[in-house]
Amino acid sequence: MNVIPTVIPDVLIIEPQVFGDERGFFFESYNRRSFEEMTGIKTPFVQDNHSRSCKNVLRGLHYQIRQPQGKLVRAIAGEVFDVAVDIRRSMPTFGRWICERLSADNKRMLWVPPGFAHGFLVLSEYAEIQYKTTDYYAPEHERSILWNDPDLNILWPLQGQPILAEKDMKGSLFKEAEVFE
């Protein structure tokens, strides 16, 4: 496993060691011991989620204000533009975002720690995302920041208008969002 730091030190890109030949490939998508040794992050994962979305679907920017979730995200089919936004007011990286293309081909994963909003845009005809979370889904604590917030100015690689859920159309502006201290 290769751990690649990003411009936001708490967000990490994880590249698994892939063994492949003419028959196909094999890799460990998660190994607790290796993950802890290579990242220094000791956290239990309590839930695995799997979503499928068609091209141009944009999900996010989501977070839970209580029961915040760390997420280990990967694409198992297709390709997504994955985004993490630091919403921890006390951190020097507050309001900054990081993006990474995750795909079934590159097999990269993104570690999004608790205290971050998360979203993704589907770039391929469809994409399937799997992600592990460090806390359980709690819809009563879920919040959404507008994907096109002018203060965040995320450079989504869009072709036309994205396909959004109603809750994402009604997300908060970043400057009005409930954030972590």
MOFENMO-V650432 format. One record per pair of residues at least 6 apart in sequence whose C-alpha atoms are under 8 Angstrom apart, sorted by sequence separation. I is the first residue (numbers start at 1). GAP is how many residues later the second one is. D is the distance in whole Angstrom. If there is no record, write none. Layout:
i->I gap->GAP d->D
i->I gap->GAP d->D
This chain:
i->5 gap->6 d->7
i->6 gap->6 d->6
i->19 gap->6 d->5
i->20 gap->6 d->6
i->35 gap->6 d->7
i->36 gap->6 d->5
i->63 gap->6 d->7
i->88 gap->6 d->6
i->102 gap->6 d->6
i->112 gap->6 d->7
i->148 gap->6 d->7
i->5 gap->7 d->5
i->6 gap->7 d->7
i->18 gap->7 d->7
i->19 gap->7 d->5
i->86 gap->7 d->6
i->87 gap->7 d->5
i->102 gap->7 d->7
i->147 gap->7 d->8
i->4 gap->8 d->6
i->5 gap->8 d->6
i->18 gap->8 d->6
i->19 gap->8 d->6
i->86 gap->8 d->5
i->87 gap->8 d->6
i->102 gap->8 d->8
i->3 gap->9 d->7
i->4 gap->9 d->5
i->18 gap->9 d->5
i->85 gap->9 d->8
i->86 gap->9 d->5
i->3 gap->10 d->6
i->4 gap->10 d->6
i->17 gap->10 d->6
i->18 gap->10 d->8
i->85 gap->10 d->6
i->86 gap->10 d->6
i->100 gap->10 d->8
i->3 gap->11 d->5
i->4 gap->11 d->8
i->16 gap->11 d->7
i->17 gap->11 d->8
i->85 gap->11 d->6
i->86 gap->11 d->6
i->2 gap->12 d->6
i->3 gap->12 d->6
i->16 gap->12 d->7
i->85 gap->12 d->4
i->1 gap->13 d->7
i->2 gap->13 d->5
i->16 gap->13 d->7
i->84 gap->13 d->6
i->85 gap->13 d->7
i->1 gap->14 d->6
i->2 gap->14 d->6
i->83 gap->14 d->7
i->84 gap->14 d->5
i->1 gap->15 d->4
i->2 gap->15 d->7
i->83 gap->15 d->6
i->84 gap->15 d->7
i->1 gap->16 d->5
i->83 gap->16 d->4
i->82 gap->17 d->5
i->83 gap->17 d->7
i->81 gap->18 d->7
i->82 gap->18 d->5
i->81 gap->19 d->6
i->82 gap->19 d->6
i->81 gap->20 d->5
i->82 gap->20 d->7
i->80 gap->21 d->6
i->81 gap->21 d->7
i->147 gap->21 d->7
i->79 gap->22 d->7
i->80 gap->22 d->5
i->146 gap->22 d->6
i->152 gap->22 d->7
i->79 gap->23 d->6
i->80 gap->23 d->6
i->144 gap->23 d->7
i->145 gap->23 d->7
i->146 gap->23 d->7
i->151 gap->23 d->7
i->79 gap->24 d->4
i->144 gap->24 d->6
i->146 gap->24 d->7
i->147 gap->24 d->8
i->149 gap->24 d->6
i->151 gap->24 d->8
i->78 gap->25 d->6
i->79 gap->25 d->7
i->146 gap->25 d->4
i->149 gap->25 d->6
i->77 gap->26 d->7
i->78 gap->26 d->6
i->144 gap->26 d->8
i->145 gap->26 d->5
i->146 gap->26 d->6
i->75 gap->27 d->6
i->76 gap->27 d->7
i->77 gap->27 d->5
i->78 gap->27 d->8
i->88 gap->27 d->6
i->117 gap->27 d->8
i->144 gap->27 d->5
i->145 gap->27 d->5
i->146 gap->27 d->6
i->74 gap->28 d->6
i->75 gap->28 d->5
i->76 gap->28 d->5
i->84 gap->28 d->6
i->87 gap->28 d->6
i->88 gap->28 d->7
i->117 gap->28 d->8
i->119 gap->28 d->8
i->143 gap->28 d->8
i->144 gap->28 d->6
i->145 gap->28 d->6
i->146 gap->28 d->7
i->74 gap->29 d->7
i->75 gap->29 d->5
i->86 gap->29 d->7
i->87 gap->29 d->5
i->145 gap->29 d->6
i->86 gap->30 d->5
i->87 gap->30 d->7
i->76 gap->31 d->8
i->85 gap->31 d->5
i->86 gap->31 d->7
i->75 gap->32 d->7
i->84 gap->32 d->6
i->85 gap->32 d->5
i->145 gap->32 d->7
i->1 gap->33 d->8
i->74 gap->33 d->7
i->75 gap->33 d->8
i->84 gap->33 d->6
i->85 gap->33 d->6
i->74 gap->34 d->6
i->75 gap->34 d->8
i->84 gap->34 d->5
i->3 gap->35 d->7
i->74 gap->35 d->5
i->83 gap->35 d->6
i->84 gap->35 d->7
i->121 gap->35 d->8
i->143 gap->35 d->8
i->2 gap->36 d->8
i->3 gap->36 d->7
i->73 gap->36 d->5
i->74 gap->36 d->7
i->82 gap->36 d->8
i->83 gap->36 d->5
i->1 gap->37 d->8
i->72 gap->37 d->7
i->73 gap->37 d->5
i->82 gap->37 d->6
i->83 gap->37 d->6
i->72 gap->38 d->6
i->73 gap->38 d->7
i->82 gap->38 d->4
i->71 gap->39 d->8
i->72 gap->39 d->5
i->73 gap->39 d->8
i->81 gap->39 d->5
i->82 gap->39 d->7
i->71 gap->40 d->6
i->72 gap->40 d->6
i->80 gap->40 d->6
i->81 gap->40 d->5
i->70 gap->41 d->7
i->71 gap->41 d->5
i->80 gap->41 d->5
i->81 gap->41 d->7
i->70 gap->42 d->6
i->71 gap->42 d->6
i->80 gap->42 d->4
i->81 gap->42 d->7
i->70 gap->43 d->4
i->71 gap->43 d->8
i->79 gap->43 d->6
i->80 gap->43 d->5
i->69 gap->44 d->7
i->70 gap->44 d->4
i->78 gap->44 d->8
i->79 gap->44 d->6
i->80 gap->44 d->7
i->69 gap->45 d->5
i->70 gap->45 d->8
i->78 gap->45 d->8
i->79 gap->45 d->5
i->68 gap->46 d->5
i->69 gap->46 d->8
i->78 gap->46 d->5
i->68 gap->47 d->6
i->78 gap->47 d->7
i->79 gap->47 d->8
i->80 gap->47 d->7
i->78 gap->48 d->6
i->79 gap->48 d->6
i->77 gap->49 d->8
i->78 gap->49 d->4
i->77 gap->50 d->5
i->78 gap->50 d->7
i->76 gap->51 d->7
i->77 gap->51 d->5
i->63 gap->52 d->8
i->75 gap->52 d->7
i->76 gap->52 d->6
i->77 gap->52 d->7
i->63 gap->53 d->7
i->75 gap->53 d->6
i->76 gap->53 d->6
i->63 gap->54 d->5
i->75 gap->54 d->4
i->76 gap->54 d->7
i->62 gap->55 d->5
i->63 gap->55 d->7
i->74 gap->55 d->6
i->75 gap->55 d->6
i->97 gap->55 d->8
i->61 gap->56 d->5
i->62 gap->56 d->5
i->73 gap->56 d->7
i->74 gap->56 d->6
i->96 gap->56 d->7
i->60 gap->57 d->8
i->61 gap->57 d->5
i->62 gap->57 d->6
i->73 gap->57 d->6
i->74 gap->57 d->6
i->95 gap->57 d->7
i->97 gap->57 d->7
i->60 gap->58 d->6
i->61 gap->58 d->5
i->73 gap->58 d->4
i->60 gap->59 d->4
i->61 gap->59 d->8
i->72 gap->59 d->5
i->73 gap->59 d->7
i->59 gap->60 d->5
i->60 gap->60 d->7
i->71 gap->60 d->6
i->72 gap->60 d->5
i->58 gap->61 d->7
i->59 gap->61 d->5
i->71 gap->61 d->5
i->72 gap->61 d->7
i->58 gap->62 d->6
i->59 gap->62 d->7
i->71 gap->62 d->5
i->58 gap->63 d->4
i->70 gap->63 d->5
i->71 gap->63 d->7
i->57 gap->64 d->6
i->58 gap->64 d->7
i->69 gap->64 d->6
i->70 gap->64 d->5
i->56 gap->65 d->6
i->57 gap->65 d->6
i->69 gap->65 d->5
i->70 gap->65 d->7
i->115 gap->65 d->6
i->55 gap->66 d->8
i->56 gap->66 d->5
i->69 gap->66 d->5
i->55 gap->67 d->5
i->56 gap->67 d->6
i->68 gap->67 d->7
i->69 gap->67 d->7
i->54 gap->68 d->7
i->55 gap->68 d->6
i->67 gap->68 d->6
i->53 gap->69 d->7
i->55 gap->69 d->6
i->67 gap->69 d->7
i->54 gap->70 d->8
i->55 gap->70 d->5
i->54 gap->71 d->6
i->55 gap->71 d->5
i->67 gap->71 d->7
i->54 gap->72 d->4
i->55 gap->72 d->8
i->11 gap->73 d->8
i->53 gap->73 d->6
i->54 gap->73 d->6
i->52 gap->74 d->7
i->53 gap->74 d->6
i->64 gap->74 d->7
i->67 gap->74 d->7
i->52 gap->75 d->6
i->53 gap->75 d->7
i->64 gap->75 d->8
i->66 gap->75 d->6
i->81 gap->75 d->8
i->52 gap->76 d->4
i->65 gap->76 d->6
i->81 gap->76 d->8
i->51 gap->77 d->6
i->52 gap->77 d->6
i->64 gap->77 d->5
i->65 gap->77 d->6
i->50 gap->78 d->7
i->51 gap->78 d->5
i->64 gap->78 d->4
i->65 gap->78 d->7
i->50 gap->79 d->6
i->51 gap->79 d->7
i->63 gap->79 d->6
i->64 gap->79 d->6
i->49 gap->80 d->8
i->50 gap->80 d->4
i->62 gap->80 d->7
i->63 gap->80 d->5
i->49 gap->81 d->6
i->50 gap->81 d->7
i->62 gap->81 d->6
i->63 gap->81 d->7
i->48 gap->82 d->7
i->49 gap->82 d->5
i->62 gap->82 d->5
i->48 gap->83 d->6
i->49 gap->83 d->6
i->61 gap->83 d->5
i->62 gap->83 d->7
i->48 gap->84 d->4
i->49 gap->84 d->8
i->60 gap->84 d->6
i->61 gap->84 d->5
i->8 gap->85 d->7
i->47 gap->85 d->6
i->48 gap->85 d->6
i->60 gap->85 d->7
i->61 gap->85 d->7
i->46 gap->86 d->7
i->47 gap->86 d->5
i->60 gap->86 d->8
i->61 gap->86 d->6
i->11 gap->87 d->8
i->45 gap->87 d->6
i->46 gap->87 d->6
i->47 gap->87 d->7
i->60 gap->87 d->6
i->8 gap->88 d->8
i->45 gap->88 d->5
i->46 gap->88 d->6
i->47 gap->88 d->7
i->8 gap->89 d->8
i->45 gap->89 d->4
i->46 gap->89 d->6
i->47 gap->89 d->6
i->8 gap->90 d->7
i->44 gap->90 d->6
i->45 gap->90 d->7
i->46 gap->90 d->7
i->89 gap->90 d->7
i->7 gap->91 d->7
i->16 gap->91 d->7
i->43 gap->91 d->7
i->88 gap->91 d->6
i->89 gap->91 d->6
i->90 gap->91 d->6
i->6 gap->92 d->8
i->15 gap->92 d->7
i->16 gap->92 d->7
i->87 gap->92 d->6
i->88 gap->92 d->5
i->89 gap->92 d->5
i->15 gap->93 d->5
i->87 gap->93 d->6
i->88 gap->93 d->6
i->14 gap->94 d->6
i->15 gap->94 d->6
i->13 gap->95 d->7
i->14 gap->95 d->5
i->13 gap->96 d->6
i->14 gap->96 d->6
i->13 gap->97 d->5
i->14 gap->97 d->7
i->12 gap->98 d->6
i->13 gap->98 d->6
i->11 gap->99 d->7
i->12 gap->99 d->5
i->11 gap->100 d->6
i->12 gap->100 d->7
i->11 gap->101 d->5
i->10 gap->102 d->8
i->11 gap->102 d->7
i->56 gap->102 d->7
i->10 gap->103 d->7
i->56 gap->103 d->7
i->58 gap->104 d->6
i->56 gap->105 d->8
i->57 gap->105 d->6
i->58 gap->105 d->6
i->59 gap->105 d->7
i->56 gap->106 d->5
i->57 gap->106 d->4
i->58 gap->106 d->6
i->59 gap->106 d->7
i->56 gap->107 d->6
i->57 gap->107 d->6
i->61 gap->107 d->7
i->60 gap->108 d->6
i->59 gap->109 d->7
i->65 gap->113 d->7
i->65 gap->114 d->7
i->65 gap->115 d->7
